Amino acid sequence: MSDDSLQQELATLYAETMALQILFVTFCSAIVASGTASTAAAVVETFDKAADILTAMQMRLGDIADVRHTGGAVRIVEELRTAVFEAR
């Protein structure tokens, strides 16, 4: 794969990731805004579970996994959580 095609593939992946994150945040924010307290609590619980799963994976994999992947995933979950609840 040439450098140009690799750069194009990376740009496409970045764009897809950004689009999915924006859709996810918008969707979760709409659920929280239009729902009840129990609906908002379910969204909070979803973020909590995701962070717990990723943290457990990080601990289980240890040095086998690249911290940029596991730690980065935890960071992204927390950034998405912040975006959802700041959008209200």
TIDOKE-301528 format. One record per residue (C-alpha): x, y, z; residue number from 1. Coordinates in Angstrom, 3 decimals. Layout:
BEGIN
ATOM       c1       c2       c3   i
ATOM        X        Y        Z NUM
...
This chain:
BEGIN
ATOM       c1       c2       c3   i
ATOM    0.000    0.000    0.000   1
ATOM    1.442    3.362   -0.995   2
ATOM    1.784    6.289    1.402   3
ATOM   -0.953    8.174   -0.464   4
ATOM   -3.435    5.316   -0.250   5
ATOM   -2.554    4.741    3.397   6
ATOM   -3.110    8.425    4.167   7
ATOM   -6.434    8.302    2.308   8
ATOM   -7.509    5.215    4.260   9
ATOM   -6.554    6.876    7.562  10
ATOM   -8.473   10.032    6.617  11
ATOM  -11.524    7.912    5.799  12
ATOM  -11.286    6.068    9.118  13
ATOM  -10.942    9.353   11.035  14
ATOM  -13.997   10.770    9.242  15
ATOM  -16.048    7.645    9.943  16
ATOM  -15.040    7.666   13.597  17
ATOM  -15.908   11.334   13.990  18
ATOM  -19.276   10.870   12.291  19
ATOM  -20.155    7.895   14.494  20
ATOM  -19.119    9.729   17.654  21
ATOM  -21.228   12.768   16.755  22
ATOM  -24.223   10.570   15.918  23
ATOM  -23.802    8.661   19.184  24
ATOM  -23.525   11.816   21.298  25
ATOM  -26.519   13.403   19.556  26
ATOM  -28.587   10.238   19.984  27
ATOM  -27.714    9.798   23.667  28
ATOM  -28.293   13.492   24.349  29
ATOM  -31.746   13.272   22.759  30
ATOM  -32.595   10.215   24.852  31
ATOM  -31.487   11.936   28.045  32
ATOM  -33.284   15.201   27.184  33
ATOM  -36.589   13.620   26.219  34
ATOM  -36.665   10.829   28.747  35
ATOM  -37.272   10.394   32.414  36
ATOM  -34.790   10.274   35.246  37
ATOM  -34.623    6.486   34.824  38
ATOM  -33.780    6.909   31.146  39
ATOM  -30.938    9.288   31.990  40
ATOM  -29.771    6.827   34.649  41
ATOM  -29.693    4.055   32.034  42
ATOM  -27.451    6.192   29.817  43
ATOM  -25.149    6.902   32.780  44
ATOM  -25.067    3.178   33.587  45
ATOM  -24.154    2.384   29.982  46
ATOM  -21.148    4.699   30.139  47
ATOM  -20.173    3.267   33.546  48
ATOM  -20.306   -0.293   32.221  49
ATOM  -18.321    0.580   29.112  50
ATOM  -15.604    2.238   31.208  51
ATOM  -15.553   -0.736   33.608  52
ATOM  -15.241   -3.248   30.748  53
ATOM  -12.393   -1.302   29.152  54
ATOM  -10.592   -0.877   32.478  55
ATOM  -10.887   -4.621   33.165  56
ATOM   -9.544   -5.366   29.672  57
ATOM   -6.678   -2.963   30.275  58
ATOM   -5.784   -4.718   33.528  59
ATOM   -6.222   -8.212   32.080  60
ATOM   -4.127   -7.534   28.975  61
ATOM   -1.444   -5.553   30.774  62
ATOM    1.675   -5.108   28.660  63
ATOM    0.294   -7.277   25.847  64
ATOM   -1.948   -4.443   24.626  65
ATOM   -0.761   -1.060   23.487  66
ATOM   -1.798    1.475   26.142  67
ATOM   -2.671    3.890   23.339  68
ATOM   -5.455    1.489   22.396  69
ATOM   -6.800    0.444   25.780  70
ATOM   -6.134    3.708   27.586  71
ATOM   -7.274    5.645   24.556  72
ATOM  -10.550    3.739   24.501  73
ATOM  -11.201    4.566   28.174  74
ATOM  -10.428    8.224   27.479  75
ATOM  -12.801    8.284   24.510  76
ATOM  -15.644    6.780   26.559  77
ATOM  -15.162    9.489   29.177  78
ATOM  -15.007   12.209   26.517  79
ATOM  -18.237   10.909   24.969  80
ATOM  -19.881   10.815   28.408  81
ATOM  -18.881   14.433   28.973  82
ATOM  -20.161   15.447   25.539  83
ATOM  -23.537   13.760   26.121  84
ATOM  -24.162   15.353   29.477  85
ATOM  -22.765   18.780   28.574  86
ATOM  -25.053   18.921   25.533  87
ATOM  -28.137   19.010   27.780  88
